[in-house]
């Protein structure tokens, strides 16, 4: 990664194209060594497994304080599913065993609607979710057998881009809510067609409005620009003073859901992130100095 300095300071995000074979934490450590991040907090907004590639949002400075607003953004992925085999991790890093028979293009297409929309999904055993205070993958490494949690997630698009009958492989693209496990979508698809399947390759194409093709370690996106997906509420001087002290202000009829987040700005400056609570905008993260 190229070291560079930012004329605007260090509050912002980098769009990084993560290669296969390294962890998301490895990417964060590389960014920490860059000149713009020296001495600053650095984090990321959504882990990619080591075998996976694609877009990783790296947060620098004050951006780490608003991590949760990036974490909940929907994701877009492209994956290569291998049918006729199963993996105990759902991906090529696990123990691969033979499945049953073969499938075809028509069978895969017929199964896709079952995995589209709001679905119930079992968390993979080889995941970082905690159960009883311990991450599941650590339990899996000890060979423990138990039922993993089930979550409700949303798959808004699941499209078959290509199917190779000789290879028994399909290229799929999906848009989904935060917290969706693509490995499990592929495994469930394999069960539906009766052959088993695992996620052979996985690439993250987008996180909310951010696209993989925009990735560059040469450009720090300022926080006020990076949070542009949130509605904006301009402040007058009096409201700005209240917000800087963490005090709620009148919502003025904003059409926001309960706990909906909004940017509070004054003269183009990002002052705070607020949530709608009991008819008022309550600052939850104040970013501008007093």
C-alpha positions as CSV (number, residue, x, y, z in Angstrom):
1,X,0.0,0.0,0.0
2,X,1.2,3.5,-0.8
3,X,1.9,5.9,2.1
4,X,0.5,9.3,1.7
5,X,-0.7,12.3,3.7
6,X,-4.1,13.8,3.6
7,X,-4.6,17.6,3.6
8,X,-7.9,17.2,5.4
9,X,-6.5,15.2,8.4
10,X,-7.2,11.6,9.1
11,X,-11.0,11.3,9.6
12,X,-12.4,9.3,6.7
13,X,-12.5,5.9,5.0
14,X,-10.4,4.0,2.5
15,X,-11.9,1.7,0.0
16,X,-9.5,-1.3,-0.2
17,X,-9.6,-4.2,-2.6
18,X,-8.6,-7.1,-0.4
19,X,-6.8,-9.9,-2.0
20,X,-7.2,-13.6,-1.1
21,X,-4.9,-15.1,1.5
22,X,-4.9,-12.3,4.1
23,X,-7.3,-11.4,6.9
24,X,-9.3,-8.1,7.2
25,X,-7.1,-7.5,10.3
26,X,-4.0,-7.8,8.1
27,X,-5.4,-5.0,5.9
28,X,-6.0,-2.8,9.0
29,X,-2.5,-3.4,10.2
30,X,-1.1,-2.3,6.8
31,X,-3.2,0.9,6.9
32,X,-1.9,1.6,10.4
33,X,1.6,1.9,9.1
34,X,0.6,4.5,6.5
35,X,1.5,8.1,7.2
36,X,-2.1,9.3,7.3
37,X,-3.1,6.8,10.0
38,X,0.0,7.0,12.2
39,X,-1.2,7.4,15.8
40,X,-4.8,7.2,14.8
41,X,-7.4,4.6,15.5
42,X,-8.0,2.3,12.5
43,X,-10.8,-0.3,12.0
44,X,-13.0,-1.8,9.3
45,X,-16.7,-2.1,8.6
46,X,-17.4,-5.8,7.9
47,X,-15.0,-8.8,7.9
48,X,-14.0,-10.6,4.8
49,X,-12.8,-14.2,5.3
50,X,-9.1,-14.8,4.3
51,X,-10.2,-16.8,1.2
52,X,-12.5,-14.0,0.1
53,X,-11.6,-11.0,-2.0
54,X,-13.2,-7.6,-2.7
55,X,-14.3,-4.4,-1.1
56,X,-13.2,-3.7,2.5
57,X,-14.1,-0.4,4.1
58,X,-11.3,0.8,6.3
59,X,-12.1,3.5,8.9
60,X,-9.6,6.0,10.1
61,X,-9.7,8.4,13.0
62,X,-13.1,9.7,13.9
63,X,-14.7,7.4,11.3
64,X,-14.1,4.5,13.8
65,X,-16.6,6.2,16.1
66,X,-19.4,5.8,13.5
67,X,-18.5,2.2,12.5
68,X,-22.0,0.9,13.2
69,X,-23.6,3.1,10.5
70,X,-21.3,1.5,7.9
71,X,-21.7,-2.0,9.3
72,X,-25.5,-2.1,8.6
73,X,-25.2,-1.2,5.0
74,X,-26.4,-3.9,2.5
75,X,-23.8,-5.9,0.6
76,X,-23.4,-7.2,-2.9
77,X,-21.4,-10.4,-3.6
78,X,-20.3,-12.6,-6.5
79,X,-19.6,-16.2,-5.7
80,X,-18.7,-19.4,-7.4
81,X,-20.6,-22.4,-6.0
82,X,-19.3,-25.9,-6.5
83,X,-22.0,-28.6,-6.5
84,X,-21.6,-32.2,-5.7
85,X,-19.4,-31.6,-2.7
86,X,-19.7,-30.2,0.8
87,X,-17.3,-28.3,3.1
88,X,-17.5,-28.3,6.9
89,X,-16.6,-24.6,6.8
90,X,-18.7,-23.8,3.7
91,X,-15.6,-22.7,1.8
92,X,-12.4,-24.2,0.3
93,X,-10.5,-24.0,3.5
94,X,-12.5,-26.7,5.2
95,X,-12.7,-30.5,4.9
96,X,-14.3,-31.3,1.5
97,X,-16.5,-34.4,1.2
98,X,-18.4,-35.8,-1.8
99,X,-22.1,-34.9,-2.2
100,X,-24.7,-36.8,-4.2
101,X,-25.1,-36.8,-7.9
102,X,-25.2,-33.8,-10.3
103,X,-27.5,-30.9,-10.9
104,X,-28.4,-28.7,-13.9
105,X,-29.1,-25.1,-14.9
106,X,-32.9,-25.5,-14.6
107,X,-32.7,-27.1,-11.1
108,X,-30.6,-24.3,-9.8
109,X,-32.8,-21.6,-11.3
110,X,-35.9,-23.2,-9.7
111,X,-34.3,-23.3,-6.3
112,X,-33.2,-19.6,-6.2
113,X,-36.6,-18.1,-5.2
114,X,-36.6,-20.2,-2.0
115,X,-33.5,-18.4,-0.9
116,X,-34.7,-14.9,-1.9
117,X,-36.5,-12.4,0.3
118,X,-36.6,-12.6,4.1
119,X,-35.1,-16.0,5.0
120,X,-34.1,-17.8,8.2
121,X,-30.4,-18.7,8.1
122,X,-28.3,-20.9,10.4
123,X,-25.0,-19.3,11.3
124,X,-22.1,-21.4,10.0
125,X,-20.1,-23.2,12.7
126,X,-16.9,-21.7,11.3
127,X,-18.0,-18.1,12.0
128,X,-16.9,-15.4,14.5
129,X,-20.3,-15.2,16.2
130,X,-20.1,-15.7,19.9
131,X,-22.2,-18.4,21.7
132,X,-21.7,-18.6,25.5
133,X,-19.1,-16.0,25.3
134,X,-16.9,-17.9,22.9
135,X,-16.5,-17.6,19.1
136,X,-18.0,-20.5,17.1
137,X,-14.9,-21.2,15.1
138,X,-13.0,-21.9,18.3
139,X,-15.6,-24.5,19.3
140,X,-15.4,-26.0,15.8
141,X,-11.6,-26.4,16.1
142,X,-12.1,-28.5,19.2
143,X,-14.5,-30.7,17.3
144,X,-17.6,-29.7,19.4
145,X,-21.0,-30.6,17.9
146,X,-24.0,-28.3,18.7
147,X,-26.7,-26.4,17.1
148,X,-25.7,-22.9,15.9
149,X,-27.9,-19.8,16.1
150,X,-30.6,-19.1,13.5
151,X,-31.0,-15.5,12.2
152,X,-33.4,-13.7,9.9
153,X,-31.7,-12.1,7.0
154,X,-32.8,-10.5,3.7
155,X,-31.6,-11.5,0.2
156,X,-33.0,-8.9,-2.1
157,X,-31.5,-10.4,-5.3
158,X,-30.0,-13.8,-6.1
159,X,-29.1,-14.2,-9.7
160,X,-27.5,-17.1,-11.7
161,X,-24.9,-15.6,-14.0
162,X,-23.4,-18.8,-15.4
163,X,-23.6,-22.5,-15.0
164,X,-21.0,-25.0,-16.1
165,X,-22.5,-28.6,-16.2
166,X,-19.2,-30.3,-16.7
167,X,-17.6,-28.5,-13.7
168,X,-20.8,-28.6,-11.7
169,X,-20.1,-25.0,-10.9
170,X,-22.3,-21.8,-10.9
171,X,-21.5,-18.1,-10.7
172,X,-24.1,-16.3,-8.6
173,X,-24.5,-12.7,-7.7
174,X,-26.6,-11.6,-4.7
175,X,-27.6,-8.4,-2.8
176,X,-28.2,-9.0,0.9
177,X,-28.6,-7.5,4.3
178,X,-25.7,-7.1,6.7
179,X,-25.1,-10.3,8.6
180,X,-26.0,-12.6,5.7
181,X,-23.6,-15.6,5.3
182,X,-23.0,-16.2,1.6
183,X,-21.4,-19.5,2.4
184,X,-24.6,-20.6,4.0
185,X,-26.7,-19.4,1.1
186,X,-24.6,-21.7,-1.2
187,X,-24.8,-24.6,1.2
188,X,-28.6,-24.3,1.4
189,X,-28.8,-24.1,-2.4
190,X,-26.8,-27.3,-2.6
191,X,-29.3,-29.0,-0.2
192,X,-32.2,-27.7,-2.2
193,X,-30.9,-29.2,-5.5
194,X,-29.9,-32.4,-3.7
195,X,-26.2,-32.5,-4.4
196,X,-24.6,-30.4,-1.7
197,X,-22.5,-27.4,-2.5
198,X,-19.8,-25.1,-1.1
199,X,-18.6,-21.6,-1.7
200,X,-15.5,-22.0,-3.9
201,X,-14.8,-18.3,-4.4
202,X,-16.3,-15.1,-2.9
203,X,-15.9,-11.5,-3.9
204,X,-17.6,-8.5,-2.3
205,X,-18.6,-6.1,-5.0
206,X,-20.3,-3.3,-3.0
207,X,-21.1,-2.1,0.5
208,X,-24.1,0.3,0.3
209,X,-23.2,3.0,-2.2
210,X,-19.5,2.1,-2.2
211,X,-18.3,0.0,-5.2
212,X,-15.3,-2.3,-5.7
213,X,-14.3,-0.4,-8.8
214,X,-13.8,2.7,-6.7
215,X,-11.2,1.1,-4.5
216,X,-8.0,3.0,-4.1
217,X,-5.5,3.3,-1.3
218,X,-4.5,6.7,-2.8
219,X,-7.8,8.4,-1.8
220,X,-9.1,9.0,1.7
221,X,-12.8,9.8,1.5
222,X,-13.6,12.5,4.0
223,X,-16.1,11.5,6.7
224,X,-18.7,14.1,5.7
225,X,-18.7,12.6,2.1
226,X,-18.5,9.0,3.2
227,X,-21.7,9.5,5.3
228,X,-23.6,11.0,2.4
229,X,-25.9,8.0,2.4
230,X,-27.6,9.4,5.6
231,X,-30.2,12.1,5.4
232,X,-28.9,15.6,6.2
233,X,-30.4,18.0,8.8
234,X,-28.8,21.5,8.6
235,X,-28.4,23.3,11.9
236,X,-28.9,26.9,12.8
237,X,-26.3,28.4,15.3
238,X,-28.4,27.8,18.4
239,X,-29.2,24.2,17.5
240,X,-25.5,23.6,16.6
241,X,-24.5,24.8,20.1
242,X,-26.9,22.4,21.7
243,X,-25.8,19.5,19.5
244,X,-22.1,20.1,20.3
245,X,-23.0,19.6,24.0
246,X,-25.0,16.4,23.1
247,X,-28.4,17.9,23.7
248,X,-31.4,16.8,21.6
249,X,-33.1,19.2,19.2
250,X,-36.5,19.4,17.5
251,X,-36.9,17.0,14.6
252,X,-39.0,19.5,12.6
253,X,-41.1,16.8,11.0
254,X,-38.3,14.6,9.4
255,X,-39.8,11.5,7.9
256,X,-37.5,9.1,9.7
257,X,-38.2,5.7,11.3
258,X,-37.7,5.3,15.0
259,X,-33.9,5.3,15.6
260,X,-33.3,6.4,12.0
261,X,-29.9,8.1,11.7
262,X,-29.4,11.5,10.3
263,X,-26.4,13.8,9.7
264,X,-26.4,17.1,11.6
265,X,-24.4,19.7,9.7
266,X,-23.7,23.5,9.9
267,X,-22.3,25.3,6.9
268,X,-21.3,22.0,5.3
269,X,-19.4,20.9,8.5
270,X,-20.4,17.5,9.9
271,X,-21.3,18.2,13.5
272,X,-22.9,14.9,14.7
273,X,-24.9,11.8,13.9
274,X,-28.3,11.8,15.5
275,X,-31.2,9.3,15.9
276,X,-34.9,10.1,16.0
277,X,-36.1,9.4,19.5
278,X,-39.5,10.4,20.9
279,X,-39.9,13.1,18.3
280,X,-36.5,14.7,18.8
281,X,-33.1,14.3,17.1
282,X,-30.8,12.9,19.8
283,X,-27.0,13.2,19.0
284,X,-25.4,9.8,19.4
285,X,-22.0,10.7,18.1
286,X,-20.7,14.3,18.3
287,X,-17.9,14.7,15.8
288,X,-17.2,18.5,15.8
289,X,-15.3,20.1,18.7
290,X,-17.0,22.3,21.2
